[in-house]
Amino acid sequence: MKFWRVVRWPFLVLFGGFAFIYLLIGLIGSVGFFGTTPLHPVSAKSDEWKGFQSLWGAKKGKPYSWKDGREPSVDGGIAKFDRRLVEALTYLASNNKTKCGWDGQHEQIVLSLDAPVVADTSKPPENLTSNSTVNRGVGVRVDSADKIKCTRVPRPNGNRLCTPDGLPKKFKTERIPLVLNKLVTPDLAGLDLVNCEYTCAVDYYPNDPTDAMPQEKAKPSVVPLVADLDPGLFSYLDITDNAKSAAIYKTALIIYELLSIDDPNCQSVSGNLGWQRLIPTTIIVPKWISDKMGDKYKEFISLGVAKFPYQFQIKSSLSGLSLDFRLDNKGLHYNF
């Protein structure tokens, strides 16, 4: 009894200290310091999920499709896909303001759930291998985003030999893959290079083709940090290299949109604060894209310092914006 009286207070202090540290680690983990957070499930019967499901169709306002048809599973009426992912993807499908990235609207985004149970991204050497955020339903990848659009333009001596009325016409569109091993190559069959030029741009048909709707010919206004990466006008014959430039441009745009999601007049009028924030815990860029971005990538890191909560960009090695060569052939990754 005397022994217990001697040791009880040190024991209680020690126990309380351990309990406090355990609680603190749990709180830090719950906000994403270790690179991810627990799943926030969503009911498959909810209006939120039904609205999200309505965004499929590969067109403006309904841009989404699943790579290889692999989509989130639903078990017991609960979708294994985080509510915050649903809200962020719904936001990406909307028409936004230039301050939030651009005033355009995504036309085609292919989402990927192609990930194993064990995390396939790199990790600090002192960390144990963890379960994949994609597999747990708190992460997703973007395999391709939007389109390159090309116009058939009569050469001065080509005129009606190129198009029936001698005026520019729509020619072709090509999806923009964000992965290194997918190449966009020109189809040379049927090209009339004597009488026609074939000019391309990202997101719109250049040179005012008469068979395009006005909105198809309008170049979106893009925030300067991203607009600097736009490949501009280029020949269809040079589409392979320019599709890679377009992938860098589109990756930068989506990153900027996600980093700005909590700003006032972006996802919501008043902005998102506290537990309502929708900025991803982690955004990981394929290394081939960050390498090609050069000094621009450093500017995005600086933007991350300003945007990520709790100084995650500086203080956490697992949260914030980073790069990974393991994603070169998997696409842009982000998770909560």
C-alpha positions in Angstrom: 0.0 0.0 0.0 2.8 2.4 0.9 4.4 1.5 -2.5 1.3 2.5 -4.4 1.1 5.8 -2.5 4.6 6.5 -3.6 4.2 5.6 -7.3 0.6 6.5 -8.0 1.2 10.1 -8.8 4.2 9.5 -11.1 2.1 6.7 -12.7 -0.9 8.9 -13.3 1.3 11.7 -14.7 3.0 9.2 -17.0 -0.3 7.6 -18.1 -1.8 11.1 -18.6 1.2 12.1 -20.6 0.9 9.1 -22.9 -2.8 9.6 -23.3 -2.3 13.3 -24.2 0.4 12.4 -26.8 -1.9 9.6 -28.2 -4.8 12.1 -28.5 -2.5 14.7 -30.0 -1.2 12.3 -32.6 -4.8 11.3 -33.4 -5.9 14.9 -33.8 -2.9 15.7 -36.0 -3.6 12.6 -38.1 -7.3 13.5 -38.5 -6.5 16.8 -40.2 -4.0 15.1 -42.6 -0.5 15.8 -41.3 0.5 12.2 -42.2 -0.7 12.6 -45.8 -4.3 11.3 -45.5 -7.4 11.3 -43.4 -10.2 8.8 -42.6 -12.9 8.1 -45.1 -15.9 10.4 -45.1 -18.5 8.1 -46.6 -21.4 9.2 -48.7 -24.8 7.5 -49.1 -25.5 6.2 -52.6 -29.1 7.5 -52.1 -28.1 11.0 -51.2 -28.7 14.0 -53.5 -25.0 14.7 -53.3 -24.1 11.3 -54.8 -26.9 11.4 -57.4 -25.7 14.8 -58.5 -22.2 13.5 -58.8 -23.4 10.5 -60.9 -25.1 13.0 -63.3 -21.7 14.5 -64.2 -20.9 11.6 -66.6 -21.1 12.1 -70.3 -17.8 13.5 -71.7 -19.1 17.0 -72.4 -19.0 20.4 -70.8 -20.8 20.3 -67.5 -20.7 16.5 -67.5 -17.1 15.8 -68.2 -16.4 12.5 -66.3 -15.8 8.9 -67.3 -14.0 6.1 -65.4 -10.9 4.6 -66.9 -11.6 1.0 -68.0 -15.1 1.3 -66.5 -13.7 0.8 -63.0 -15.8 2.9 -60.6 -16.3 3.2 -56.8 -18.0 0.2 -55.2 -21.3 0.6 -53.3 -21.8 -1.7 -50.3 -24.8 -1.5 -48.1 -26.0 1.7 -49.7 -22.6 3.4 -48.9 -20.3 4.4 -51.7 -16.6 3.7 -51.1 -15.7 7.2 -52.3 -15.1 10.1 -50.0 -17.7 12.9 -49.8 -14.9 15.5 -50.2 -13.8 13.9 -53.4 -17.4 14.2 -54.6 -17.6 17.8 -53.7 -14.2 18.7 -55.2 -15.0 16.9 -58.5 -18.4 18.5 -58.7 -16.6 21.8 -58.3 -14.2 20.9 -61.1 -17.1 20.2 -63.4 -18.6 23.7 -63.0 -17.9 26.9 -64.9 -15.7 29.0 -62.7 -14.1 32.4 -62.6 -10.6 33.2 -63.8 -9.4 33.9 -60.3 -10.1 30.3 -59.5 -8.1 29.0 -62.4 -10.1 29.8 -65.6 -13.5 30.9 -66.8 -13.8 27.7 -69.0 -15.5 24.4 -68.3 -13.9 21.0 -68.4 -15.2 18.9 -71.3 -13.7 15.5 -70.7 -11.9 14.2 -67.6 -11.1 10.5 -67.3 -10.7 9.4 -63.6 -8.7 6.4 -62.6 -9.0 4.1 -59.6 -6.1 2.0 -60.9 -4.2 1.4 -57.7 -3.3 -1.7 -55.6 -4.3 -2.2 -52.0 -0.8 -1.3 -50.8 0.2 2.3 -51.6 2.1 2.5 -54.9 3.5 6.1 -54.4 6.9 6.9 -53.0 7.3 7.5 -49.2 10.0 8.7 -46.8 12.4 5.8 -46.0 11.5 5.9 -42.3 7.8 5.4 -43.0 6.1 2.0 -43.1 4.2 1.0 -46.2 0.5 2.1 -45.9 -2.8 1.2 -47.6 -3.4 3.0 -50.8 -5.5 6.2 -50.5 -7.1 5.3 -53.9 -8.1 1.9 -52.7 -9.4 3.3 -49.4 -11.7 5.6 -51.3 -10.1 8.9 -50.2 -8.0 9.4 -53.4 -8.4 9.5 -57.1 -6.3 10.0 -60.2 -6.8 12.0 -63.4 -5.7 10.0 -66.4 -6.6 12.6 -69.1 -8.2 16.0 -69.2 -10.0 17.9 -71.9 -9.2 18.1 -75.6 -7.0 19.5 -78.3 -9.2 20.9 -81.1 -8.1 21.3 -84.7 -9.4 23.3 -87.6 -9.0 22.7 -91.4 -7.9 26.1 -92.9 -7.7 26.6 -96.7 -4.4 27.8 -98.0 -4.5 30.9 -100.2 -4.2 28.8 -103.3 -6.3 25.9 -102.0 -9.6 27.7 -101.4 -12.5 25.4 -102.4 -10.1 22.5 -103.0 -9.8 22.4 -99.2 -13.4 23.1 -98.1 -16.5 23.4 -100.2 -17.0 27.1 -99.4 -13.4 27.9 -99.0 -13.8 28.8 -95.3 -12.2 27.2 -92.2 -14.0 24.1 -90.9 -13.7 21.9 -87.8 -11.3 19.0 -88.4 -10.5 16.8 -85.4 -10.3 16.5 -81.6 -7.9 14.5 -79.5 -8.0 13.7 -75.8 -5.1 15.0 -73.7 -3.5 12.2 -71.7 -1.6 13.2 -68.5 0.5 10.0 -68.5 3.9 9.7 -70.1 3.4 6.4 -72.0 0.4 7.6 -74.0 1.3 9.4 -77.3 -1.1 11.4 -79.4 0.1 10.9 -83.0 -1.3 12.5 -86.2 -3.3 10.5 -88.6 -1.8 11.3 -91.9 -4.4 9.4 -94.0 -6.7 11.8 -95.9 -4.7 15.0 -95.1 -4.6 17.4 -98.0 -1.4 19.3 -97.2 -1.2 20.9 -100.6 -4.5 22.8 -100.2 -5.1 22.9 -96.4 -3.4 23.8 -93.2 -4.4 22.0 -90.0 -4.2 24.2 -86.9 -4.8 23.1 -83.4 -5.3 24.6 -79.9 -6.3 23.4 -76.4 -10.0 23.8 -75.4 -11.2 25.6 -78.5 -11.2 25.5 -82.4 -8.9 28.2 -83.7 -9.2 30.3 -86.9 -13.0 30.7 -86.6 -14.4 27.6 -88.3 -17.9 28.3 -89.7 -19.3 25.0 -88.5 -18.4 25.5 -84.9 -20.7 26.9 -82.2 -19.6 30.3 -80.8 -18.7 28.7 -77.4 -16.5 26.1 -79.2 -14.4 28.9 -80.7 -14.0 31.0 -77.6 -10.5 30.8 -75.9 -11.0 30.6 -72.1 -9.5 33.2 -69.9 -6.8 31.6 -67.7 -5.0 32.8 -64.6 -1.4 34.0 -65.7 0.5 31.4 -63.7 -1.2 28.6 -65.7 -1.7 30.5 -69.0 2.1 30.7 -69.4 2.1 26.9 -70.0 -0.5 27.0 -72.8 1.1 25.6 -76.0 -0.9 28.1 -78.1 -1.5 27.4 -81.8 0.3 24.6 -83.4 0.1 22.4 -86.5 -1.7 19.1 -86.4 1.5 17.5 -87.7 3.2 18.6 -84.5 0.5 17.3 -82.2 2.7 14.6 -80.5 5.0 17.1 -78.8 2.3 19.6 -78.2 0.0 17.1 -76.6 2.7 16.7 -73.9 2.8 20.4 -73.5 -1.0 20.4 -73.3 -0.8 17.8 -70.5 1.5 20.0 -68.5 -0.9 22.9 -69.0 -3.9 20.9 -68.0 -2.2 19.4 -65.0 -1.2 22.9 -63.8 -4.8 24.2 -64.3 -6.4 21.4 -62.2 -3.8 21.9 -59.5 -4.5 25.6 -59.4 -8.3 24.9 -59.3 -7.9 22.5 -56.4 -5.6 24.9 -54.5 -8.1 27.7 -54.9 -11.2 25.7 -54.1 -11.6 27.2 -50.6 -11.2 30.8 -51.7 -14.3 33.1 -51.6 -16.3 32.9 -54.8 -14.8 29.7 -56.0 -16.5 26.6 -54.6 -18.7 28.7 -52.4 -19.5 32.4 -52.2 -18.1 33.0 -48.7 -15.2 30.5 -49.0 -14.6 27.3 -47.0 -13.1 27.4 -43.5 -12.3 24.9 -40.8 -13.8 21.5 -41.3 -15.6 22.7 -44.4 -12.3 23.1 -46.3 -12.1 21.1 -49.5 -8.4 21.6 -50.5 -7.0 18.1 -50.8 -4.6 16.9 -48.1 -2.1 15.8 -50.8 -1.6 16.6 -54.5 1.1 14.6 -56.3 2.3 15.5 -59.8 3.9 13.0 -62.1 7.6 13.7 -62.1 7.8 14.0 -65.9 5.3 16.9 -65.7 7.0 18.7 -62.8 10.4 18.4 -64.6 8.9 20.0 -67.7 7.3 22.7 -65.7 10.8 23.8 -64.5 10.7 27.0 -62.4 6.9 27.1 -62.7 6.8 24.1 -60.4 8.6 26.2 -57.8 5.9 28.8 -58.1 3.2 26.2 -57.5 5.1 25.1 -54.4 5.0 28.7 -53.2 1.3 28.8 -53.9 1.0 25.6 -51.9 2.7 27.3 -49.0 0.0 30.0 -49.0 -3.0 27.7 -49.6 -2.5 24.4 -47.7 -3.7 24.7 -44.0 -1.6 24.2 -41.0 1.6 25.0 -43.0 1.5 21.4 -44.3 3.5 22.4 -47.4 6.4 23.3 -45.2 6.0 21.1 -42.1 4.7 17.7 -43.4 6.7 15.5 -45.8 3.5 13.6 -46.7 0.9 16.4 -47.2 0.8 19.3 -49.6 2.0 19.4 -53.2 4.8 17.1 -54.3 6.0 15.0 -57.2 6.5 11.3 -57.8 8.1 9.4 -60.7 5.8 6.4 -59.8 2.9 8.4 -61.2 4.5 9.1 -64.6 2.2 6.5 -66.2 -0.7 6.8 -63.7 -1.6 10.4 -63.8 -2.2 13.3 -61.5 -3.1 12.1 -57.9 -4.9 13.8 -55.1 -6.4 12.6 -51.9 -7.9 13.6 -48.6 
